[in-house]
Amino acid sequence: MKLQWYGHAAFRLIPKEGPIVITDPYTPAEVGYPAIADAADVVIRSSHDDDAHCRSDLIPGDPFVLDALEIALNGGVGEAAGLTVTAIEAAEWDQHPDHEVPGRNGMYRFELDGIRVAHMGDVGNPLSERQIAFFEDVDLLLALAGGYLTIELPDLMKMIHAVRPKLVVPMHFRTLTYRPRNTKWIESFLCSFKEEDVDFACAHEVELTARALPDATRVLVMDYAR
């Protein structure tokens, strides 16, 4: 499976078998990253009203769209193009500067090429035991990097230590392109891991296979697509 990172919380997953998936597409003018020009079979968004996470309408073609919050509120399981997605409800940061009431969103997971993938959506608060359990047995965790606007690092690390994903790919951190300036740089996230457990892709695309995933948790920092 190929994994591509566009920036913010948007990824493209291209399996050898199964649908091409794009997660949490953004509004380019809001987050600062380029428009997503690639097509997908399925687009999963963590909410329907957060412009940094919901812009399925900007993806080329006519993909199936799955809303993780709607899935979470309606039985927890959705399906499109042969892909099964499970989701659990979450809320954004209680002190979000743009919203008087924290926006609701969904954290979600699915499987491609034998790799169990989970995406943290836009959760901004400590996870409940039920939410932590949602991430059990995950192979690839697309993880918020913690801090301003999202879940705090100690709360994030509590979940990672509890469920021990094989590979953690951070997202939603500050870069030279990302517009919100109070978001933390990736170094604050990496300080929670041993240096020898962190790899740098130095590219926006990596190739992953279930067989080659590490036995113990490792972090892979990706570059964003230009």
NULO-107798 format. One record per atom (N, C-alpha, C): atom name; residue number from 1; x, y, z; residue in three letters. Coordinates in pm, whole numbers. Layout:
residues N
CA,NUM,X,Y,Z,ALA
...
//
This chain:
residues 226
N,1,83,-119,0,MET
CA,1,0,0,0,MET
C,1,87,125,0,MET
N,2,50,221,-81,LYS
CA,2,118,349,-78,LYS
C,2,42,444,14,LYS
N,3,117,516,95,LEU
CA,3,60,617,183,LEU
C,3,117,752,144,LEU
N,4,29,848,114,GLN
CA,4,71,983,78,GLN
C,4,12,1081,177,GLN
N,5,91,1184,213,TRP
CA,5,41,1288,303,TRP
C,5,38,1421,229,TRP
N,6,-80,1483,227,TYR
CA,6,-95,1614,164,TYR
C,6,-65,1729,260,TYR
N,7,-73,1701,389,GLY
CA,7,-62,1804,492,GLY
C,7,-186,1802,580,GLY
N,8,-175,1863,698,HIS
CA,8,-283,1866,795,HIS
C,8,-328,1724,828,HIS
N,9,-454,1688,806,ALA
CA,9,-502,1554,839,ALA
C,9,-541,1476,714,ALA
N,10,-493,1520,598,ALA
CA,10,-532,1461,471,ALA
C,10,-426,1364,420,ALA
N,11,-467,1240,400,PHE
CA,11,-382,1135,346,PHE
C,11,-451,1070,227,PHE
N,12,-371,1005,143,ARG
CA,12,-424,920,36,ARG
C,12,-362,782,51,ARG
N,13,-446,681,55,LEU
CA,13,-400,543,71,LEU
C,13,-434,466,-56,LEU
N,14,-333,409,-118,ILE
CA,14,-349,341,-245,ILE
C,14,-312,195,-226,ILE
N,15,-410,107,-209,PRO
CA,15,-379,-34,-185,PRO
C,15,-352,-109,-316,PRO
N,16,-289,-224,-304,LYS
CA,16,-274,-312,-420,LYS
C,16,-409,-371,-458,LYS
N,17,-493,-393,-359,GLU
CA,17,-628,-442,-381,GLU
C,17,-725,-360,-296,GLU
N,18,-830,-310,-359,GLY
CA,18,-928,-233,-285,GLY
C,18,-934,-89,-333,GLY
N,19,-1024,-12,-274,PRO
CA,19,-1045,127,-317,PRO
C,19,-935,222,-270,PRO
N,20,-909,324,-350,ILE
CA,20,-820,433,-310,ILE
C,20,-897,525,-215,ILE
N,21,-835,560,-104,VAL
CA,21,-902,636,1,VAL
C,21,-829,767,27,VAL
N,22,-904,875,40,ILE
CA,22,-850,1003,87,ILE
C,22,-920,1038,218,ILE
N,23,-841,1083,316,THR
CA,23,-896,1118,448,THR
C,23,-896,1270,469,THR
N,24,-996,1317,535,ASP
CA,24,-1006,1454,587,ASP
C,24,-950,1562,493,ASP
N,25,-1006,1576,373,PRO
CA,25,-957,1683,283,PRO
C,25,-989,1821,339,PRO
N,26,-900,1916,312,TYR
CA,26,-906,2049,372,TYR
C,26,-940,2156,268,TYR
N,27,-961,2277,318,THR
CA,27,-972,2395,233,THR
C,27,-833,2455,219,THR
N,28,-775,2457,99,PRO
CA,28,-636,2504,84,PRO
C,28,-611,2642,142,PRO
N,29,-701,2737,118,ALA
CA,29,-680,2873,164,ALA
C,29,-679,2882,316,ALA
N,30,-745,2789,383,GLU
CA,30,-752,2793,530,GLU
C,30,-627,2734,594,GLU
N,31,-579,2621,544,VAL
CA,31,-467,2554,609,VAL
C,31,-332,2587,545,VAL
N,32,-333,2631,418,GLY
CA,32,-208,2672,354,GLY
C,32,-146,2569,263,GLY
N,33,-196,2446,265,TYR
CA,33,-140,2342,178,TYR
C,33,-205,2348,40,TYR
N,34,-137,2293,-63,PRO
CA,34,-193,2298,-199,PRO
C,34,-324,2220,-210,PRO
N,35,-401,2254,-312,ALA
CA,35,-524,2180,-341,ALA
C,35,-489,2035,-374,ALA
N,36,-578,1945,-337,ILE
CA,36,-559,1803,-367,ILE
C,36,-611,1776,-508,ILE
N,37,-521,1739,-598,ALA
CA,37,-558,1718,-738,ALA
C,37,-580,1572,-772,ALA
N,38,-555,1482,-677,ASP
CA,38,-567,1339,-703,ASP
C,38,-709,1289,-679,ASP
N,39,-746,1185,-751,ALA
CA,39,-877,1126,-737,ALA
C,39,-875,1015,-631,ALA
N,40,-992,973,-591,ALA
CA,40,-1006,863,-495,ALA
C,40,-1138,793,-521,ALA
N,41,-1147,669,-476,ASP
CA,41,-1274,596,-482,ASP
C,41,-1363,631,-364,ASP
N,42,-1299,652,-248,VAL
CA,42,-1372,683,-125,VAL
C,42,-1304,800,-54,VAL
N,43,-1383,895,-10,VAL
CA,43,-1333,1003,75,VAL
C,43,-1400,990,212,VAL
N,44,-1318,988,316,ILE
CA,44,-1370,983,453,ILE
C,44,-1340,1116,519,ILE
N,45,-1441,1177,575,ARG
CA,45,-1422,1303,646,ARG
C,45,-1465,1285,791,ARG
N,46,-1395,1354,882,SER
CA,46,-1426,1335,1024,SER
C,46,-1546,1418,1069,SER
N,47,-1586,1515,989,SER
CA,47,-1708,1591,1018,SER
C,47,-1761,1647,886,SER
N,48,-1879,1708,891,HIS
CA,48,-1937,1765,769,HIS
C,48,-1927,1917,764,HIS
N,49,-1874,1979,872,ASP
CA,49,-1880,2125,877,ASP
C,49,-1748,2191,918,ASP
N,50,-1639,2117,924,ASP
CA,50,-1509,2175,959,ASP
C,50,-1427,2186,831,ASP
N,51,-1404,2308,785,ASP
CA,51,-1340,2329,655,ASP
C,51,-1198,2276,648,ASP
N,52,-1137,2246,762,ALA
CA,52,-1003,2190,760,ALA
C,52,-1005,2037,755,ALA
N,53,-1125,1978,760,HIS
CA,53,-1135,1832,767,HIS
C,53,-1246,1772,681,HIS
N,54,-1325,1854,612,CYS
CA,54,-1449,1800,553,CYS
C,54,-1466,1823,403,CYS
N,55,-1367,1877,333,ARG
CA,55,-1391,1925,197,ARG
C,55,-1386,1814,92,ARG
N,56,-1473,1717,109,SER
CA,56,-1485,1610,10,SER
C,56,-1528,1664,-125,SER
N,57,-1595,1779,-127,ASP
CA,57,-1641,1838,-253,ASP
C,57,-1526,1889,-339,ASP
N,58,-1407,1902,-283,LEU
CA,58,-1292,1951,-359,LEU
C,58,-1210,1838,-422,LEU
N,59,-1246,1714,-396,ILE
CA,59,-1173,1601,-451,ILE
C,59,-1225,1573,-593,ILE
N,60,-1135,1560,-691,PRO
CA,60,-1178,1539,-830,PRO
C,60,-1258,1411,-848,PRO
N,61,-1339,1408,-953,GLY
CA,61,-1417,1290,-984,GLY
C,61,-1545,1283,-903,GLY
N,62,-1591,1162,-883,ASP
CA,62,-1717,1140,-812,ASP
C,62,-1701,1031,-708,ASP
N,63,-1618,1056,-606,PRO
CA,63,-1593,951,-505,PRO
C,63,-1712,931,-413,PRO
N,64,-1720,811,-355,PHE
CA,64,-1813,789,-247,PHE
C,64,-1763,869,-126,PHE
N,65,-1854,930,-52,VAL
CA,65,-1817,1010,65,VAL
C,65,-1877,946,190,VAL
N,66,-1791,920,287,LEU
CA,66,-1834,869,416,LEU
C,66,-1803,972,523,LEU
N,67,-1901,1006,603,ASP
CA,67,-1887,1101,713,ASP
C,67,-1871,1022,842,ASP
N,68,-1753,1031,904,ALA
CA,68,-1725,949,1023,ALA
C,68,-1818,983,1139,ALA
N,69,-1854,1110,1154,LEU
CA,69,-1945,1145,1263,LEU
C,69,-2082,1082,1240,LEU
N,70,-2131,1089,1118,GLU
CA,70,-2260,1028,1088,GLU
C,70,-2255,877,1110,GLU
N,71,-2144,814,1073,ILE
CA,71,-2129,670,1098,ILE
C,71,-2134,642,1247,ILE
N,72,-2060,723,1325,ALA
CA,72,-2055,702,1470,ALA
C,72,-2193,717,1534,ALA
N,73,-2274,807,1481,LEU
CA,73,-2405,833,1539,LEU
C,73,-2512,737,1490,LEU
N,74,-2477,653,1393,ASN
CA,74,-2576,564,1333,ASN
C,74,-2525,420,1325,ASN
N,75,-2487,370,1440,GLY
CA,75,-2451,230,1450,GLY
C,75,-2303,201,1449,GLY
N,76,-2221,298,1405,GLY
CA,76,-2076,282,1415,GLY
C,76,-2009,215,1298,GLY
N,77,-2085,172,1195,VAL
CA,77,-2025,103,1081,VAL
C,77,-2083,159,952,VAL
N,78,-1996,192,856,GLY
CA,78,-2037,238,724,GLY
C,78,-1962,162,616,GLY
N,79,-2011,167,493,GLU
CA,79,-1948,93,384,GLU
C,79,-1963,168,254,GLU
N,80,-1859,165,172,ALA
CA,80,-1863,222,37,ALA
C,80,-1754,158,-45,ALA
N,81,-1786,124,-169,ALA
CA,81,-1689,68,-263,ALA
C,81,-1616,-53,-207,ALA
N,82,-1684,-130,-126,GLY
CA,82,-1623,-248,-67,GLY
C,82,-1538,-222,56,GLY
N,83,-1531,-97,101,LEU
CA,83,-1453,-60,219,LEU
C,83,-1546,-46,339,LEU
N,84,-1515,-114,448,THR
CA,84,-1591,-101,572,THR
C,84,-1517,-6,666,THR
N,85,-1588,93,714,VAL
CA,85,-1532,194,804,VAL
C,85,-1609,191,935,VAL
N,86,-1538,183,1046,THR
CA,86,-1601,196,1177,THR
C,86,-1559,329,1238,THR
N,87,-1645,387,1319,ALA
CA,87,-1618,521,1372,ALA
C,87,-1675,536,1512,ALA
N,88,-1615,629,1586,ILE
CA,88,-1661,661,1721,ILE
C,88,-1663,812,1737,ILE
N,89,-1762,863,1808,GLU
CA,89,-1779,1007,1820,GLU
C,89,-1670,1070,1905,GLU
N,90,-1633,1192,1869,ALA
CA,90,-1535,1271,1945,ALA
C,90,-1577,1417,1936,ALA
N,91,-1504,1502,2008,ALA
CA,91,-1529,1646,2004,ALA
C,91,-1397,1719,1994,ALA
N,92,-1399,1835,1930,GLU
CA,92,-1277,1915,1920,GLU
C,92,-1246,1982,2053,GLU
N,93,-1138,2054,2056,TRP
CA,93,-1089,2121,2176,TRP
C,93,-1196,2210,2240,TRP
N,94,-1212,2197,2372,ASP
CA,94,-1314,2275,2443,ASP
C,94,-1292,2425,2430,ASP
N,95,-1165,2467,2418,GLN
CA,95,-1135,2610,2411,GLN
C,95,-1109,2657,2268,GLN
N,96,-1167,2588,2172,HIS
CA,96,-1141,2624,2033,HIS
C,96,-1177,2770,2008,HIS
N,97,-1083,2851,1952,PRO
CA,97,-1108,2994,1937,PRO
C,97,-1215,3030,1834,PRO
N,98,-1248,2938,1745,ASP
CA,98,-1342,2969,1637,ASP
C,98,-1484,2921,1663,ASP
N,99,-1505,2846,1772,HIS
CA,99,-1637,2788,1796,HIS
C,99,-1677,2804,1943,HIS
N,100,-1795,2859,1966,GLU
CA,100,-1843,2873,2103,GLU
C,100,-1872,2736,2165,GLU
N,101,-1924,2647,2084,VAL
CA,101,-1950,2510,2128,VAL
C,101,-1857,2417,2051,VAL
N,102,-1782,2331,2119,PRO
CA,102,-1689,2242,2049,PRO
C,102,-1759,2161,1940,PRO
N,103,-1699,2160,1821,GLY
CA,103,-1757,2085,1711,GLY
C,103,-1743,1935,1732,GLY
N,104,-1844,1860,1692,ARG
CA,104,-1837,1715,1701,ARG
C,104,-1772,1659,1575,ARG
N,105,-1701,1549,1591,ASN
CA,105,-1639,1483,1478,ASN
C,105,-1627,1334,1508,ASN
N,106,-1575,1260,1413,GLY
CA,106,-1560,1117,1432,GLY
C,106,-1417,1072,1413,GLY
N,107,-1370,983,1498,MET
CA,107,-1244,912,1477,MET
C,107,-1281,781,1406,MET
N,108,-1195,734,1315,TYR
CA,108,-1239,622,1233,TYR
C,108,-1125,527,1199,TYR
N,109,-1164,406,1155,ARG
CA,109,-1066,306,1120,ARG
C,109,-1120,216,1008,ARG
N,110,-1026,153,936,PHE
CA,110,-1061,65,825,PHE
C,110,-938,-21,796,PHE
N,111,-951,-116,705,GLU
CA,111,-840,-204,672,GLU
C,111,-818,-207,522,GLU
N,112,-690,-195,482,LEU
CA,112,-650,-205,342,LEU
C,112,-523,-290,334,LEU
N,113,-519,-381,239,ASP
CA,113,-401,-467,219,ASP
C,113,-355,-535,348,ASP
N,114,-450,-572,433,GLY
CA,114,-416,-639,557,GLY
C,114,-360,-548,664,GLY
N,115,-363,-417,642,ILE
CA,115,-314,-320,740,ILE
C,115,-434,-250,804,ILE
N,116,-442,-258,935,ARG
CA,116,-551,-192,1008,ARG
C,116,-511,-46,1035,ARG
N,117,-588,44,977,VAL
CA,117,-556,187,977,VAL
C,117,-656,261,1066,VAL
N,118,-607,355,1147,ALA
CA,118,-696,440,1226,ALA
C,118,-656,586,1209,ALA
N,119,-756,672,1204,HIS
CA,119,-737,817,1188,HIS
C,119,-805,886,1305,HIS
N,120,-734,980,1369,MET
CA,120,-786,1041,1492,MET
C,120,-879,1159,1469,MET
N,121,-911,1190,1344,GLY
CA,121,-1004,1298,1318,GLY
C,121,-953,1430,1372,GLY
N,122,-1034,1494,1459,ASP
CA,122,-997,1625,1515,ASP
C,122,-1028,1629,1664,ASP
N,123,-1005,1518,1732,VAL
CA,123,-1037,1512,1875,VAL
C,123,-949,1610,1953,VAL
N,124,-1011,1676,2052,GLY
CA,124,-937,1779,2123,GLY
C,124,-929,1760,2273,GLY
N,125,-978,1647,2323,ASN
CA,125,-988,1629,2467,ASN
C,125,-938,1490,2507,ASN
N,126,-915,1467,2638,PRO
CA,126,-872,1334,2681,PRO
C,126,-970,1227,2633,PRO
N,127,-917,1111,2596,LEU
CA,127,-1001,1004,2545,LEU
C,127,-1062,923,2660,LEU
N,128,-1185,883,2642,SER
CA,128,-1249,794,2738,SER
C,128,-1192,653,2720,SER
N,129,-1221,567,2815,GLU
CA,129,-1175,429,2803,GLU
C,129,-1233,363,2679,GLU
N,130,-1356,397,2646,ARG
CA,130,-1419,342,2526,ARG
C,130,-1348,392,2400,ARG
N,131,-1311,519,2399,GLN
CA,131,-1239,572,2283,GLN
C,131,-1100,511,2270,GLN
N,132,-1032,492,2383,ILE
CA,132,-901,427,2378,ILE
C,132,-914,285,2324,ILE
N,133,-1014,212,2370,ALA
CA,133,-1035,75,2324,ALA
C,133,-1063,69,2175,ALA
N,134,-1118,175,2119,PHE
CA,134,-1146,181,1975,PHE
C,134,-1019,162,1893,PHE
N,135,-904,200,1948,PHE
CA,135,-778,194,1874,PHE
C,135,-699,65,1900,PHE
N,136,-754,-26,1975,GLU
CA,136,-683,-151,2003,GLU
C,136,-658,-229,1875,GLU
N,137,-544,-293,1865,ASP
CA,137,-497,-377,1754,ASP
C,137,-475,-301,1623,ASP
N,138,-462,-169,1630,VAL
CA,138,-434,-90,1511,VAL
C,138,-289,-111,1466,VAL
N,139,-267,-125,1337,ASP
CA,139,-132,-134,1281,ASP
C,139,-74,3,1251,ASP
N,140,-152,86,1183,LEU
CA,140,-108,219,1139,LEU
C,140,-199,324,1201,LEU
N,141,-142,408,1286,LEU
CA,141,-217,516,1351,LEU
C,141,-179,648,1288,LEU
N,142,-275,713,1224,LEU
CA,142,-257,849,1172,LEU
C,142,-295,941,1288,LEU
N,143,-192,991,1357,ALA
CA,143,-209,1049,1490,ALA
C,143,-196,1200,1489,ALA
N,144,-287,1266,1556,LEU
CA,144,-269,1408,1585,LEU
C,144,-139,1424,1663,LEU
N,145,-68,1532,1635,ALA
CA,145,62,1552,1701,ALA
C,145,49,1615,1839,ALA
N,146,-72,1653,1877,GLY
CA,146,-96,1701,2013,GLY
C,146,-68,1848,2032,GLY
N,147,-138,1906,2129,GLY
CA,147,-115,2046,2161,GLY
C,147,-229,2135,2116,GLY
N,148,-199,2260,2090,TYR
CA,148,-298,2363,2058,TYR
C,148,-398,2314,1952,TYR
N,149,-526,2329,1979,LEU
CA,149,-639,2294,1893,LEU
C,149,-674,2145,1896,LEU
N,150,-585,2060,1948,THR
CA,150,-615,1917,1950,THR
C,150,-583,1860,2088,THR
N,151,-592,1729,2099,ILE
CA,151,-565,1657,2223,ILE
C,151,-425,1691,2276,ILE
N,152,-412,1705,2408,GLU
CA,152,-283,1735,2468,GLU
C,152,-192,1611,2462,GLU
N,153,-63,1636,2454,LEU
CA,153,32,1526,2437,LEU
C,153,23,1418,2545,LEU
N,154,15,1452,2673,PRO
CA,154,5,1345,2773,PRO
C,154,-117,1255,2752,PRO
N,155,-229,1314,2711,ASP
CA,155,-350,1236,2686,ASP
C,155,-334,1151,2560,ASP
N,156,-269,1205,2459,LEU
CA,156,-241,1129,2338,LEU
C,156,-151,1010,2368,LEU
N,157,-44,1035,2444,MET
CA,157,52,929,2473,MET
C,157,-10,820,2561,MET
N,158,-105,855,2644,LYS
CA,158,-175,754,2724,LYS
C,158,-240,652,2632,LYS
N,159,-304,700,2525,MET
CA,159,-367,608,2431,MET
C,159,-263,526,2355,MET
N,160,-157,591,2307,ILE
CA,160,-55,520,2229,ILE
C,160,12,412,2314,ILE
N,161,43,444,2439,HIS
CA,161,105,344,2527,HIS
C,161,9,229,2558,HIS
N,162,-120,260,2561,ALA
CA,162,-219,156,2594,ALA
C,162,-242,59,2479,ALA
N,163,-249,112,2354,VAL
CA,163,-287,26,2241,VAL
C,163,-167,-18,2157,VAL
N,164,-53,51,2169,ARG
CA,164,73,15,2105,ARG
C,164,59,-14,1954,ARG
N,165,22,86,1878,PRO
CA,165,17,66,1733,PRO
C,165,156,36,1679,PRO
N,166,163,-34,1568,LYS
CA,166,293,-71,1514,LYS
C,166,363,49,1452,LYS
N,167,288,133,1384,LEU
CA,167,347,249,1317,LEU
C,167,259,371,1343,LEU
N,168,322,479,1389,VAL
CA,168,252,604,1415,VAL
C,168,301,709,1315,VAL
N,169,210,764,1238,VAL
CA,169,243,872,1144,VAL
C,169,176,999,1195,VAL
N,170,253,1097,1240,PRO
CA,170,193,1220,1295,PRO
C,170,136,1310,1186,PRO
N,171,34,1385,1224,MET
CA,171,-31,1481,1135,MET
C,171,-72,1602,1218,MET
N,172,-124,1706,1151,HIS
CA,172,-182,1821,1220,HIS
C,172,-77,1890,1308,HIS
N,173,43,1910,1253,PHE
CA,173,145,1986,1326,PHE
C,173,192,2103,1240,PHE
N,174,259,2193,1303,ARG
CA,174,301,2316,1235,ARG
C,174,414,2288,1135,ARG
N,175,402,2347,1017,THR
CA,175,508,2345,917,THR
C,175,524,2488,865,THR
N,176,618,2508,775,LEU
CA,176,638,2641,718,LEU
C,176,522,2682,627,LEU
N,177,440,2584,589,THR
CA,177,325,2611,502,THR
C,177,197,2628,580,THR
N,178,182,2556,690,TYR
CA,178,57,2553,766,TYR
C,178,28,2691,826,TYR
N,179,-93,2740,805,ARG
CA,179,-126,2878,843,ARG
C,179,-142,2903,994,ARG
N,180,-219,2820,1068,PRO
CA,180,-235,2849,1212,PRO
C,180,-100,2846,1283,PRO
N,181,-63,2958,1346,ARG
CA,181,73,2973,1396,ARG
C,181,94,2925,1539,ARG
N,182,-13,2896,1612,ASN
CA,182,6,2850,1750,ASN
C,182,20,2698,1760,ASN
N,183,-3,2629,1649,THR
CA,183,14,2485,1649,THR
C,183,162,2449,1670,THR
N,184,187,2342,1741,LYS
CA,184,325,2307,1776,LYS
C,184,399,2245,1660,LYS
N,185,531,2262,1661,TRP
CA,185,618,2194,1566,TRP
C,185,626,2047,1602,TRP
N,186,675,1966,1512,ILE
CA,186,678,1822,1532,ILE
C,186,772,1781,1646,ILE
N,187,870,1865,1681,GLU
CA,187,967,1828,1785,GLU
C,187,900,1798,1917,GLU
N,188,793,1870,1951,SER
CA,188,727,1848,2079,SER
C,188,666,1708,2085,SER
N,189,613,1662,1974,PHE
CA,189,558,1527,1966,PHE
C,189,669,1423,1975,PHE
N,190,778,1446,1903,LEU
CA,190,886,1347,1898,LEU
C,190,957,1332,2032,LEU
N,191,950,1433,2118,CYS
CA,191,1014,1423,2249,CYS
C,191,952,1315,2336,CYS
N,192,833,1268,2298,SER
CA,192,767,1163,2374,SER
C,192,815,1023,2335,SER
N,193,907,1016,2237,PHE
CA,193,956,887,2188,PHE
C,193,1108,883,2195,PHE
N,194,1164,764,2203,LYS
CA,194,1308,749,2197,LYS
C,194,1356,784,2057,LYS
N,195,1472,848,2049,GLU
CA,195,1525,889,1920,GLU
C,195,1541,772,1824,GLU
N,196,1580,657,1878,GLU
CA,196,1603,540,1792,GLU
C,196,1473,478,1740,GLU
N,197,1359,524,1789,ASP
CA,197,1230,471,1745,ASP
C,197,1161,562,1644,ASP
N,198,1232,663,1595,VAL
CA,198,1175,761,1502,VAL
C,198,1247,754,1369,VAL
N,199,1169,745,1261,ASP
CA,199,1223,748,1125,ASP
C,199,1168,868,1051,ASP
N,200,1244,918,953,PHE
CA,200,1202,1030,871,PHE
C,200,1196,986,725,PHE
N,201,1078,997,666,ALA
CA,201,1062,953,527,ALA
C,201,1129,1048,429,ALA
N,202,1133,1179,465,CYS
CA,202,1189,1282,375,CYS
C,202,1118,1280,240,CYS
N,203,993,1240,239,ALA
CA,203,912,1233,118,ALA
C,203,766,1234,160,ALA
N,204,677,1265,66,HIS
CA,204,534,1267,100,HIS
C,204,467,1134,69,HIS
N,205,543,1035,19,GLU
CA,205,487,905,-14,GLU
C,205,577,794,37,GLU
N,206,518,693,98,VAL
CA,206,592,575,143,VAL
C,206,516,450,102,VAL
N,207,588,340,93,GLU
CA,207,528,211,61,GLU
C,207,524,129,189,GLU
N,208,408,73,221,LEU
CA,208,390,-6,342,LEU
C,208,334,-143,308,LEU
N,209,380,-244,379,THR
CA,209,320,-377,369,THR
C,209,296,-429,509,THR
N,210,195,-513,524,ALA
CA,210,164,-569,655,ALA
C,210,281,-649,709,ALA
N,211,350,-721,622,ARG
CA,211,460,-806,665,ARG
C,211,578,-725,716,ARG
N,212,600,-606,661,ALA
CA,212,718,-526,696,ALA
C,212,695,-430,812,ALA
N,213,574,-427,867,LEU
CA,213,549,-338,980,LEU
C,213,630,-381,1101,LEU
N,214,675,-286,1184,PRO
CA,214,757,-321,1301,PRO
C,214,677,-397,1406,PRO
N,215,748,-469,1489,ASP
CA,215,683,-543,1597,ASP
C,215,646,-451,1714,ASP
N,216,732,-352,1739,ALA
CA,216,707,-255,1846,ALA
C,216,685,-117,1783,ALA
N,217,620,-29,1857,THR
CA,217,580,100,1803,THR
C,217,698,183,1752,THR
N,218,686,228,1628,ARG
CA,218,780,321,1569,ARG
C,218,703,440,1513,ARG
N,219,772,552,1501,VAL
CA,219,714,674,1445,VAL
C,219,776,699,1309,VAL
N,220,693,735,1213,LEU
CA,220,741,772,1080,LEU
C,220,693,913,1049,LEU
N,221,785,1008,1038,VAL
CA,221,752,1146,1004,VAL
C,221,761,1163,853,VAL
N,222,651,1207,794,MET
CA,222,646,1226,650,MET
C,222,654,1373,614,MET
N,223,697,1401,494,ASP
CA,223,689,1535,437,ASP
C,223,552,1549,372,ASP
N,224,508,1671,347,TYR
CA,224,379,1692,281,TYR
C,224,399,1716,132,TYR
N,225,297,1686,54,ALA
CA,225,304,1698,-91,ALA
C,225,316,1845,-132,ALA
N,226,403,1870,-228,ARG
CA,226,419,2007,-280,ARG
C,226,339,2022,-410,ARG
//
